[in-house]
Amino acid sequence: MSVRFEPDPAVTPEVRDGICQLWADVSNAGGAVGFVPPVTPQDVRSHLLRHLAALAEGGERLLLGRDADGRVVATAFLTTNWHWMSTHWLWVSTVMVHPDLQGRGAGRALMAAVADVARGVDGIIGLRLTCRGGTGLDRFYASCGYREIGRAPRAIKLADDDLRDDLTMWLDLA
């Protein structure tokens, strides 16, 4: 299945609802995107609305992936830094690929598209993201060219007896 990536799409109700559904589907499949299952699209809506407000204010960009039927199947947000000493790199967050597409190259294609979008922003030399330890995401991002630059031990609490490291990854663009 091919995915078409669209930077900065119009955020229509269909796009908003599609992202909410994707976020719930990814979370319920065990994806490390800020929630612990079970999750409904309504559960993630307020978090998405914060992204969309930042998007409207110009502080974030959205990269949206659609399948051949136009269904939202992938996302990544790129966030600018407000401090003048860090405006030369972008944060990457809420990276999601629909569970049906995982392991089929869509994630790697998404991360390549993220890097391409960032390279088109004047003065950007790198991308930074965080990921939950114990998920294998660090290996995935490393295979996309990122390297681990930091780790906060036990910084993510999924349950009283499930604490995970918060890993910071970096991709040089320049």
C-alpha positions as CSV (number, residue, x, y, z in Angstrom):
1,M,0.0,0.0,0.0
2,S,1.4,3.4,-1.0
3,V,1.2,6.5,1.2
4,R,1.1,10.0,-0.2
5,F,2.6,12.6,2.1
6,E,1.3,16.1,2.2
7,P,3.0,18.9,4.1
8,D,0.8,21.5,5.7
9,P,-2.6,20.2,4.5
10,A,-5.8,22.2,5.1
11,V,-7.1,21.0,8.4
12,T,-10.7,20.2,7.5
13,P,-13.0,18.3,9.9
14,E,-12.2,15.2,7.8
15,V,-8.5,15.6,8.5
16,R,-9.0,16.4,12.2
17,D,-11.3,13.4,12.7
18,G,-8.9,11.2,10.6
19,I,-6.0,12.1,12.9
20,C,-8.1,11.4,16.0
21,Q,-9.0,8.0,14.6
22,L,-5.4,7.2,13.6
23,W,-4.1,8.3,17.1
24,A,-6.6,6.0,18.8
25,D,-5.8,3.1,16.4
26,V,-2.1,3.5,17.0
27,S,-2.5,3.8,20.7
28,N,-4.8,0.8,20.9
29,A,-2.2,-1.3,19.0
30,G,0.4,-0.5,21.6
31,G,1.9,2.6,19.9
32,A,3.9,4.9,22.1
33,V,2.1,8.1,21.3
34,G,1.2,9.5,24.7
35,F,-1.7,7.2,25.7
36,V,-2.2,3.8,27.3
37,P,-5.0,1.7,25.8
38,P,-7.9,1.6,25.6
39,V,-8.3,4.9,23.9
40,T,-11.1,6.5,21.8
41,P,-10.8,9.2,19.2
42,Q,-12.5,11.5,21.7
43,D,-9.8,10.8,24.3
44,V,-7.1,12.2,22.1
45,R,-9.1,15.1,20.6
46,S,-8.0,17.7,23.2
47,H,-4.3,16.8,22.6
48,L,-4.8,17.1,18.9
49,L,-6.5,20.5,19.3
50,R,-3.4,21.8,21.1
51,H,-1.3,20.7,18.0
52,L,-3.8,22.3,15.7
53,A,-3.8,25.6,17.7
54,A,0.0,25.7,17.4
55,L,-0.3,24.9,13.7
56,A,-2.7,27.9,13.3
57,E,-0.3,30.2,15.1
58,G,2.6,29.1,12.9
59,G,4.6,27.3,15.6
60,E,4.1,23.8,14.1
61,R,3.8,22.1,10.8
62,L,1.9,19.0,10.0
63,L,3.0,16.2,7.6
64,L,0.0,14.1,6.8
65,G,0.1,10.7,5.1
66,R,-2.9,9.3,3.2
67,D,-3.6,6.0,1.5
68,A,-5.0,5.6,-2.0
69,D,-8.5,6.0,-0.6
70,G,-7.6,9.3,1.0
71,R,-7.7,7.9,4.6
72,V,-5.3,9.5,7.1
73,V,-2.7,6.8,7.8
74,A,0.4,8.7,9.0
75,T,1.3,11.9,10.8
76,A,4.2,13.9,12.2
77,F,4.3,17.3,13.6
78,L,7.4,19.6,13.3
79,T,7.7,22.2,16.0
80,T,9.8,25.3,16.0
81,N,11.7,26.4,19.1
82,W,10.7,29.7,20.6
83,H,14.2,30.5,22.1
84,W,16.4,32.3,19.7
85,M,19.4,30.1,20.5
86,S,17.5,26.9,19.4
87,T,15.7,28.1,16.2
88,H,18.2,26.2,14.0
89,W,16.5,22.8,14.8
90,L,13.0,21.4,14.9
91,W,11.2,19.0,17.3
92,V,9.5,16.0,15.6
93,S,6.5,14.7,17.6
94,T,3.3,12.6,17.3
95,V,4.9,10.4,14.7
96,M,2.3,7.8,13.8
97,V,1.7,5.2,11.1
98,H,-1.4,3.1,11.0
99,P,-0.9,-0.4,12.5
100,D,-2.0,-2.0,9.2
101,L,1.0,-0.3,7.5
102,Q,3.7,-1.0,10.1
103,G,6.6,-3.1,8.9
104,R,5.8,-2.2,5.3
105,G,8.1,0.8,4.8
106,A,5.6,3.5,5.6
107,G,7.3,4.6,8.8
108,R,10.7,4.9,7.0
109,A,9.0,6.8,4.2
110,L,7.3,9.1,6.7
111,M,10.7,9.9,8.4
112,A,12.3,10.6,5.1
113,A,9.5,13.0,4.2
114,V,9.9,14.7,7.6
115,A,13.6,15.2,6.9
116,D,12.8,16.6,3.4
117,V,10.3,19.1,4.8
118,A,12.8,20.2,7.4
119,R,15.5,20.6,4.8
120,G,13.2,23.0,3.0
121,V,13.1,25.3,6.1
122,D,15.8,28.0,5.9
123,G,18.5,27.6,8.5
124,I,17.4,24.2,10.0
125,I,20.4,21.9,10.6
126,G,18.8,19.1,12.7
127,L,15.8,17.3,14.0
128,R,15.2,16.2,17.6
129,L,12.6,13.8,18.9
130,T,11.9,11.7,22.0
131,C,10.7,8.2,22.2
132,R,9.7,5.7,24.9
133,G,12.3,3.2,26.0
134,G,11.5,-0.5,25.8
135,T,9.6,-0.2,22.6
136,G,12.3,-0.7,20.0
137,L,11.6,2.8,18.6
138,D,15.2,3.8,19.2
139,R,16.3,1.1,16.8
140,F,13.8,2.2,14.2
141,Y,14.9,5.9,14.5
142,A,18.5,4.8,14.4
143,S,17.8,3.0,11.1
144,C,16.5,6.3,9.8
145,G,19.7,8.1,10.6
146,Y,18.9,9.4,14.1
147,R,21.3,8.9,17.0
148,E,20.6,8.8,20.7
149,I,21.9,11.9,22.4
150,G,20.3,11.6,25.8
151,R,18.2,9.4,28.2
152,A,16.1,10.3,31.2
153,P,15.8,7.1,33.2
154,R,12.4,6.1,34.4
155,A,10.9,9.4,33.2
156,I,7.8,7.9,31.6
157,K,5.2,6.3,33.9
158,L,2.8,4.0,32.2
159,A,1.6,2.4,35.4
160,D,2.9,2.2,39.0
161,D,5.1,-0.7,38.2
162,D,6.0,0.3,34.6
163,L,8.5,3.1,34.3
164,R,10.3,3.7,31.0
165,D,13.3,5.7,29.9
166,D,12.7,8.8,27.8
167,L,15.2,8.7,25.0
168,T,16.2,11.8,23.0
169,M,17.3,11.3,19.4
170,W,18.9,13.6,16.9
171,L,19.2,13.7,13.1
172,D,21.8,16.0,11.5
173,L,20.5,17.6,8.3
174,A,23.5,19.8,7.5
